[in-house]
């Protein structure tokens, strides 16, 4: 028996959106992890560096905004 692959073809747009979402979310996740790691190391070496927590949170919020832009762009692309 032959299988009709044309009838069960994977929608390439959905596949492309999934790949874009995956790669687009990896970058911000790595960035937030690296920033958190660097901040914890800085506070561990110099406890007075904890006063910069507000600035670190702003940087993390900007990185999260990039992730949200990727998430929104997946739904905008047709």
Buried (B, 14 or more C-beta within 10 A) or exposed (E): EEEEEEEEEEEEEEEEBEEBBEEBBEEBEEBBEEBEEEBEEBBEEEEEBEEEEEEBEEBBEEBEEBBEEBEEEBEEEE
